[in-house]
Amino acid sequence: MLKPYSRTFIIENMAAKLKKSKIPKSKSEQIDEIQAAIDYGIDIAMLIDNINRDPSDRIRRHQMALNTAEKLRKAKHK
């Protein structure tokens, strides 16, 4: 389970609320939400860059990061 104030938890809750919303957001509301994410510390440029990648490239990059994290975890326990 995600911690209540983790970034992932907050982003998933924001996404769920947006999906439930039937009223389209105005351009200024969208900009305000993006600015709030930036102010919180979310790297919007990285998200946009990732969206523009092919799904296979995103999966490959994720696997590389996962492999690195696993190696670091194992090294910590040696």
Backbone as XML, in Angstrom:
<?xml version="1.0"?>
<chain id="A" units="angstrom">
  <residue number="1" name="MET">
    <atom name="N" x="0.841" y="-1.186" z="0.000"/>
    <atom name="CA" x="0.000" y="0.000" z="0.000"/>
    <atom name="C" x="0.884" y="1.247" z="0.000"/>
  </residue>
  <residue number="2" name="LEU">
    <atom name="N" x="0.443" y="2.243" z="-0.718"/>
    <atom name="CA" x="1.214" y="3.480" z="-0.811"/>
    <atom name="C" x="1.046" y="4.316" z="0.440"/>
  </residue>
  <residue number="3" name="LYS">
    <atom name="N" x="2.099" y="5.017" z="0.819"/>
    <atom name="CA" x="2.014" y="5.926" z="1.954"/>
    <atom name="C" x="1.112" y="7.093" z="1.564"/>
  </residue>
  <residue number="4" name="PRO">
    <atom name="N" x="0.267" y="7.584" z="2.500"/>
    <atom name="CA" x="-0.732" y="8.609" z="2.163"/>
    <atom name="C" x="-0.173" y="9.879" z="1.534"/>
  </residue>
  <residue number="5" name="TYR">
    <atom name="N" x="1.065" y="10.248" z="1.811"/>
    <atom name="CA" x="1.580" y="11.485" z="1.252"/>
    <atom name="C" x="2.774" y="11.276" z="0.333"/>
  </residue>
  <residue number="6" name="SER">
    <atom name="N" x="2.906" y="10.071" z="-0.205"/>
    <atom name="CA" x="3.968" y="9.845" z="-1.180"/>
    <atom name="C" x="3.555" y="10.495" z="-2.494"/>
  </residue>
  <residue number="7" name="ARG">
    <atom name="N" x="4.528" y="10.839" z="-3.311"/>
    <atom name="CA" x="4.224" y="11.473" z="-4.596"/>
    <atom name="C" x="3.351" y="10.586" z="-5.458"/>
  </residue>
  <residue number="8" name="THR">
    <atom name="N" x="3.644" y="9.285" z="-5.466"/>
    <atom name="CA" x="2.864" y="8.364" z="-6.282"/>
    <atom name="C" x="1.415" y="8.351" z="-5.826"/>
  </residue>
  <residue number="9" name="PHE">
    <atom name="N" x="1.195" y="8.325" z="-4.518"/>
    <atom name="CA" x="-0.153" y="8.329" z="-3.970"/>
    <atom name="C" x="-0.894" y="9.583" z="-4.400"/>
  </residue>
  <residue number="10" name="ILE">
    <atom name="N" x="-0.240" y="10.722" z="-4.294"/>
    <atom name="CA" x="-0.868" y="12.000" z="-4.646"/>
    <atom name="C" x="-1.187" y="12.042" z="-6.134"/>
  </residue>
  <residue number="11" name="ILE">
    <atom name="N" x="-0.252" y="11.614" z="-6.974"/>
    <atom name="CA" x="-0.474" y="11.637" z="-8.422"/>
    <atom name="C" x="-1.613" y="10.697" z="-8.799"/>
  </residue>
  <residue number="12" name="GLU">
    <atom name="N" x="-1.641" y="9.490" z="-8.213"/>
    <atom name="CA" x="-2.715" y="8.550" z="-8.537"/>
    <atom name="C" x="-4.070" y="9.088" z="-8.085"/>
  </residue>
  <residue number="13" name="ASN">
    <atom name="N" x="-4.113" y="9.737" z="-6.926"/>
    <atom name="CA" x="-5.371" y="10.329" z="-6.472"/>
    <atom name="C" x="-5.806" y="11.465" z="-7.379"/>
  </residue>
  <residue number="14" name="MET">
    <atom name="N" x="-4.855" y="12.289" z="-7.817"/>
    <atom name="CA" x="-5.191" y="13.371" z="-8.744"/>
    <atom name="C" x="-5.734" y="12.803" z="-10.046"/>
  </residue>
  <residue number="15" name="ALA">
    <atom name="N" x="-5.106" y="11.749" z="-10.552"/>
    <atom name="CA" x="-5.547" y="11.131" z="-11.805"/>
    <atom name="C" x="-6.946" y="10.539" z="-11.651"/>
  </residue>
  <residue number="16" name="ALA">
    <atom name="N" x="-7.212" y="9.891" z="-10.519"/>
    <atom name="CA" x="-8.534" y="9.311" z="-10.285"/>
    <atom name="C" x="-9.599" y="10.402" z="-10.226"/>
  </residue>
  <residue number="17" name="LYS">
    <atom name="N" x="-9.292" y="11.507" z="-9.578"/>
    <atom name="CA" x="-10.250" y="12.606" z="-9.503"/>
    <atom name="C" x="-10.509" y="13.203" z="-10.875"/>
  </residue>
  <residue number="18" name="LEU">
    <atom name="N" x="-9.462" y="13.323" z="-11.692"/>
    <atom name="CA" x="-9.646" y="13.864" z="-13.035"/>
    <atom name="C" x="-10.499" y="12.938" z="-13.892"/>
  </residue>
  <residue number="19" name="LYS">
    <atom name="N" x="-10.327" y="11.621" z="-13.740"/>
    <atom name="CA" x="-11.121" y="10.674" z="-14.512"/>
    <atom name="C" x="-12.601" y="10.762" z="-14.138"/>
  </residue>
  <residue number="20" name="LYS">
    <atom name="N" x="-12.886" y="10.999" z="-12.844"/>
    <atom name="CA" x="-14.262" y="11.087" z="-12.382"/>
    <atom name="C" x="-14.928" y="12.389" z="-12.826"/>
  </residue>
  <residue number="21" name="SER">
    <atom name="N" x="-14.122" y="13.417" z="-13.045"/>
    <atom name="CA" x="-14.643" y="14.728" z="-13.406"/>
    <atom name="C" x="-15.195" y="14.699" z="-14.824"/>
  </residue>
  <residue number="22" name="LYS">
    <atom name="N" x="-16.460" y="15.093" z="-14.978"/>
    <atom name="CA" x="-17.108" y="15.115" z="-16.293"/>
    <atom name="C" x="-16.943" y="16.479" z="-16.957"/>
  </residue>
  <residue number="23" name="ILE">
    <atom name="N" x="-16.635" y="17.498" z="-16.161"/>
    <atom name="CA" x="-16.527" y="18.853" z="-16.680"/>
    <atom name="C" x="-15.100" y="19.085" z="-17.168"/>
  </residue>
  <residue number="24" name="PRO">
    <atom name="N" x="-14.948" y="19.464" z="-18.447"/>
    <atom name="CA" x="-13.586" y="19.727" z="-18.925"/>
    <atom name="C" x="-12.968" y="20.903" z="-18.180"/>
  </residue>
  <residue number="25" name="LYS">
    <atom name="N" x="-11.699" y="20.796" z="-17.909"/>
    <atom name="CA" x="-10.978" y="21.844" z="-17.203"/>
    <atom name="C" x="-10.664" y="22.991" z="-18.166"/>
  </residue>
  <residue number="26" name="SER">
    <atom name="N" x="-10.739" y="24.207" z="-17.648"/>
    <atom name="CA" x="-10.345" y="25.356" z="-18.455"/>
    <atom name="C" x="-8.828" y="25.355" z="-18.569"/>
  </residue>
  <residue number="27" name="LYS">
    <atom name="N" x="-8.322" y="26.084" z="-19.528"/>
    <atom name="CA" x="-6.875" y="26.156" z="-19.741"/>
    <atom name="C" x="-6.164" y="26.698" z="-18.493"/>
  </residue>
  <residue number="28" name="SER">
    <atom name="N" x="-6.761" y="27.692" z="-17.848"/>
    <atom name="CA" x="-6.123" y="28.270" z="-16.658"/>
    <atom name="C" x="-6.120" y="27.277" z="-15.495"/>
  </residue>
  <residue number="29" name="GLU">
    <atom name="N" x="-7.177" y="26.449" z="-15.371"/>
    <atom name="CA" x="-7.193" y="25.426" z="-14.313"/>
    <atom name="C" x="-6.124" y="24.372" z="-14.571"/>
  </residue>
  <residue number="30" name="GLN">
    <atom name="N" x="-5.946" y="23.999" z="-15.845"/>
    <atom name="CA" x="-4.920" y="23.022" z="-16.186"/>
    <atom name="C" x="-3.539" y="23.578" z="-15.856"/>
  </residue>
  <residue number="31" name="ILE">
    <atom name="N" x="-3.316" y="24.840" z="-16.204"/>
    <atom name="CA" x="-2.027" y="25.466" z="-15.932"/>
    <atom name="C" x="-1.786" y="25.550" z="-14.426"/>
  </residue>
  <residue number="32" name="ASP">
    <atom name="N" x="-2.839" y="25.871" z="-13.651"/>
    <atom name="CA" x="-2.706" y="25.935" z="-12.197"/>
    <atom name="C" x="-2.326" y="24.573" z="-11.617"/>
  </residue>
  <residue number="33" name="GLU">
    <atom name="N" x="-2.924" y="23.502" z="-12.133"/>
    <atom name="CA" x="-2.613" y="22.161" z="-11.632"/>
    <atom name="C" x="-1.189" y="21.756" z="-12.003"/>
  </residue>
  <residue number="34" name="ILE">
    <atom name="N" x="-0.774" y="22.102" z="-13.206"/>
    <atom name="CA" x="0.600" y="21.804" z="-13.617"/>
    <atom name="C" x="1.581" y="22.578" z="-12.749"/>
  </residue>
  <residue number="35" name="GLN">
    <atom name="N" x="1.282" y="23.854" z="-12.499"/>
    <atom name="CA" x="2.166" y="24.667" z="-11.653"/>
    <atom name="C" x="2.219" y="24.110" z="-10.234"/>
  </residue>
  <residue number="36" name="ALA">
    <atom name="N" x="1.082" y="23.623" z="-9.724"/>
    <atom name="CA" x="1.057" y="23.023" z="-8.384"/>
    <atom name="C" x="1.957" y="21.792" z="-8.341"/>
  </residue>
  <residue number="37" name="ALA">
    <atom name="N" x="1.940" y="20.990" z="-9.407"/>
    <atom name="CA" x="2.805" y="19.806" z="-9.470"/>
    <atom name="C" x="4.277" y="20.223" z="-9.497"/>
  </residue>
  <residue number="38" name="ILE">
    <atom name="N" x="4.581" y="21.247" z="-10.277"/>
    <atom name="CA" x="5.964" y="21.740" z="-10.351"/>
    <atom name="C" x="6.400" y="22.262" z="-8.992"/>
  </residue>
  <residue number="39" name="ASP">
    <atom name="N" x="5.531" y="23.042" z="-8.340"/>
    <atom name="CA" x="5.856" y="23.588" z="-7.019"/>
    <atom name="C" x="6.077" y="22.482" z="-5.997"/>
  </residue>
  <residue number="40" name="TYR">
    <atom name="N" x="5.373" y="21.365" z="-6.160"/>
    <atom name="CA" x="5.516" y="20.234" z="-5.248"/>
    <atom name="C" x="6.837" y="19.502" z="-5.469"/>
  </residue>
  <residue number="41" name="GLY">
    <atom name="N" x="7.425" y="19.694" z="-6.660"/>
    <atom name="CA" x="8.715" y="19.067" z="-6.944"/>
    <atom name="C" x="8.668" y="17.989" z="-8.014"/>
  </residue>
  <residue number="42" name="ILE">
    <atom name="N" x="7.553" y="17.867" z="-8.692"/>
    <atom name="CA" x="7.434" y="16.870" z="-9.751"/>
    <atom name="C" x="8.100" y="17.404" z="-11.005"/>
  </residue>
  <residue number="43" name="ASP">
    <atom name="N" x="8.935" y="16.593" z="-11.635"/>
    <atom name="CA" x="9.671" y="16.986" z="-12.828"/>
    <atom name="C" x="8.767" y="16.808" z="-14.053"/>
  </residue>
  <residue number="44" name="ILE">
    <atom name="N" x="8.072" y="17.871" z="-14.426"/>
    <atom name="CA" x="7.142" y="17.820" z="-15.547"/>
    <atom name="C" x="7.877" y="17.560" z="-16.861"/>
  </residue>
  <residue number="45" name="ALA">
    <atom name="N" x="9.055" y="18.130" z="-17.021"/>
    <atom name="CA" x="9.828" y="17.917" z="-18.252"/>
    <atom name="C" x="10.134" y="16.433" z="-18.443"/>
  </residue>
  <residue number="46" name="MET">
    <atom name="N" x="10.469" y="15.757" z="-17.345"/>
    <atom name="CA" x="10.756" y="14.326" z="-17.428"/>
    <atom name="C" x="9.493" y="13.546" z="-17.820"/>
  </residue>
  <residue number="47" name="LEU">
    <atom name="N" x="8.340" y="13.934" z="-17.265"/>
    <atom name="CA" x="7.086" y="13.266" z="-17.611"/>
    <atom name="C" x="6.758" y="13.450" z="-19.092"/>
  </residue>
  <residue number="48" name="ILE">
    <atom name="N" x="6.909" y="14.673" z="-19.579"/>
    <atom name="CA" x="6.630" y="14.950" z="-20.994"/>
    <atom name="C" x="7.587" y="14.166" z="-21.876"/>
  </residue>
  <residue number="49" name="ASP">
    <atom name="N" x="8.854" y="14.142" z="-21.504"/>
    <atom name="CA" x="9.848" y="13.388" z="-22.258"/>
    <atom name="C" x="9.473" y="11.906" z="-22.307"/>
  </residue>
  <residue number="50" name="ASN">
    <atom name="N" x="9.030" y="11.376" z="-21.190"/>
    <atom name="CA" x="8.652" y="9.966" z="-21.120"/>
    <atom name="C" x="7.414" y="9.674" z="-21.962"/>
  </residue>
  <residue number="51" name="ILE">
    <atom name="N" x="6.451" y="10.586" z="-21.951"/>
    <atom name="CA" x="5.231" y="10.394" z="-22.743"/>
    <atom name="C" x="5.563" y="10.311" z="-24.225"/>
  </residue>
  <residue number="52" name="ASN">
    <atom name="N" x="6.564" y="11.057" z="-24.655"/>
    <atom name="CA" x="6.935" y="11.076" z="-26.070"/>
    <atom name="C" x="7.735" y="9.853" z="-26.503"/>
  </residue>
  <residue number="53" name="ARG">
    <atom name="N" x="8.123" y="9.011" z="-25.575"/>
    <atom name="CA" x="8.877" y="7.795" z="-25.912"/>
    <atom name="C" x="7.923" y="6.678" z="-26.350"/>
  </residue>
  <residue number="54" name="ASP">
    <atom name="N" x="8.470" y="5.758" z="-27.139"/>
    <atom name="CA" x="7.709" y="4.559" z="-27.495"/>
    <atom name="C" x="7.511" y="3.711" z="-26.244"/>
  </residue>
  <residue number="55" name="PRO">
    <atom name="N" x="6.387" y="2.992" z="-26.158"/>
    <atom name="CA" x="6.181" y="2.120" z="-24.988"/>
    <atom name="C" x="7.323" y="1.128" z="-24.772"/>
  </residue>
  <residue number="56" name="SER">
    <atom name="N" x="7.870" y="0.577" z="-25.844"/>
    <atom name="CA" x="8.972" y="-0.384" z="-25.682"/>
    <atom name="C" x="10.205" y="0.293" z="-25.084"/>
  </residue>
  <residue number="57" name="ASP">
    <atom name="N" x="10.450" y="1.546" z="-25.454"/>
    <atom name="CA" x="11.579" y="2.283" z="-24.889"/>
    <atom name="C" x="11.333" y="2.576" z="-23.413"/>
  </residue>
  <residue number="58" name="ARG">
    <atom name="N" x="10.105" y="2.917" z="-23.051"/>
    <atom name="CA" x="9.782" y="3.168" z="-21.631"/>
    <atom name="C" x="9.984" y="1.903" z="-20.809"/>
  </residue>
  <residue number="59" name="ILE">
    <atom name="N" x="9.563" y="0.777" z="-21.351"/>
    <atom name="CA" x="9.726" y="-0.500" z="-20.645"/>
    <atom name="C" x="11.211" y="-0.825" z="-20.484"/>
  </residue>
  <residue number="60" name="ARG">
    <atom name="N" x="11.995" y="-0.634" z="-21.545"/>
    <atom name="CA" x="13.434" y="-0.907" z="-21.496"/>
    <atom name="C" x="14.115" y="-0.032" z="-20.450"/>
  </residue>
  <residue number="61" name="ARG">
    <atom name="N" x="13.781" y="1.258" z="-20.428"/>
    <atom name="CA" x="14.385" y="2.178" z="-19.459"/>
    <atom name="C" x="13.950" y="1.823" z="-18.026"/>
  </residue>
  <residue number="62" name="HIS">
    <atom name="N" x="12.702" y="1.432" z="-17.875"/>
    <atom name="CA" x="12.226" y="1.024" z="-16.548"/>
    <atom name="C" x="12.989" y="-0.207" z="-16.076"/>
  </residue>
  <residue number="63" name="GLN">
    <atom name="N" x="13.187" y="-1.170" z="-16.971"/>
    <atom name="CA" x="13.902" y="-2.392" z="-16.600"/>
    <atom name="C" x="15.336" y="-2.090" z="-16.203"/>
  </residue>
  <residue number="64" name="MET">
    <atom name="N" x="15.982" y="-1.151" z="-16.908"/>
    <atom name="CA" x="17.352" y="-0.762" z="-16.550"/>
    <atom name="C" x="17.385" y="-0.150" z="-15.148"/>
  </residue>
  <residue number="65" name="ALA">
    <atom name="N" x="16.425" y="0.718" z="-14.852"/>
    <atom name="CA" x="16.366" y="1.338" z="-13.523"/>
    <atom name="C" x="16.086" y="0.290" z="-12.455"/>
  </residue>
  <residue number="66" name="LEU">
    <atom name="N" x="15.201" y="-0.640" z="-12.753"/>
    <atom name="CA" x="14.880" y="-1.706" z="-11.803"/>
    <atom name="C" x="16.101" y="-2.583" z="-11.541"/>
  </residue>
  <residue number="67" name="ASN">
    <atom name="N" x="16.832" y="-2.924" z="-12.585"/>
    <atom name="CA" x="18.049" y="-3.724" z="-12.432"/>
    <atom name="C" x="19.078" y="-2.999" z="-11.565"/>
  </residue>
  <residue number="68" name="THR">
    <atom name="N" x="19.240" y="-1.706" z="-11.801"/>
    <atom name="CA" x="20.187" y="-0.910" z="-11.013"/>
    <atom name="C" x="19.774" y="-0.879" z="-9.545"/>
  </residue>
  <residue number="69" name="ALA">
    <atom name="N" x="18.485" y="-0.651" z="-9.290"/>
    <atom name="CA" x="17.992" y="-0.625" z="-7.906"/>
    <atom name="C" x="18.218" y="-1.969" z="-7.228"/>
  </residue>
  <residue number="70" name="GLU">
    <atom name="N" x="18.006" y="-3.043" z="-7.957"/>
    <atom name="CA" x="18.204" y="-4.386" z="-7.404"/>
    <atom name="C" x="19.678" y="-4.625" z="-7.074"/>
  </residue>
  <residue number="71" name="LYS">
    <atom name="N" x="20.580" y="-4.188" z="-7.944"/>
    <atom name="CA" x="22.013" y="-4.334" z="-7.677"/>
    <atom name="C" x="22.417" y="-3.536" z="-6.439"/>
  </residue>
  <residue number="72" name="LEU">
    <atom name="N" x="21.877" y="-2.328" z="-6.313"/>
    <atom name="CA" x="22.184" y="-1.507" z="-5.139"/>
    <atom name="C" x="21.654" y="-2.145" z="-3.859"/>
  </residue>
  <residue number="73" name="ARG">
    <atom name="N" x="20.463" y="-2.718" z="-3.936"/>
    <atom name="CA" x="19.878" y="-3.382" z="-2.773"/>
    <atom name="C" x="20.739" y="-4.562" z="-2.352"/>
  </residue>
  <residue number="74" name="LYS">
    <atom name="N" x="21.177" y="-5.350" z="-3.323"/>
    <atom name="CA" x="22.018" y="-6.518" z="-3.015"/>
    <atom name="C" x="23.364" y="-6.086" z="-2.453"/>
  </residue>
  <residue number="75" name="ALA">
    <atom name="N" x="23.947" y="-5.022" z="-3.015"/>
    <atom name="CA" x="25.240" y="-4.529" z="-2.539"/>
    <atom name="C" x="25.152" y="-4.035" z="-1.103"/>
  </residue>
  <residue number="76" name="LYS">
    <atom name="N" x="24.023" y="-3.474" z="-0.735"/>
    <atom name="CA" x="23.828" y="-2.971" z="0.616"/>
    <atom name="C" x="23.830" y="-4.103" z="1.641"/>
  </residue>
  <residue number="77" name="HIS">
    <atom name="N" x="23.331" y="-5.262" z="1.245"/>
    <atom name="CA" x="23.216" y="-6.392" z="2.167"/>
    <atom name="C" x="24.447" y="-7.279" z="2.207"/>
  </residue>
  <residue number="78" name="LYS">
    <atom name="N" x="25.486" y="-6.948" z="1.457"/>
    <atom name="CA" x="26.719" y="-7.773" z="1.466"/>
    <atom name="C" x="27.606" y="-7.388" z="2.598"/>
  </residue>
</chain>
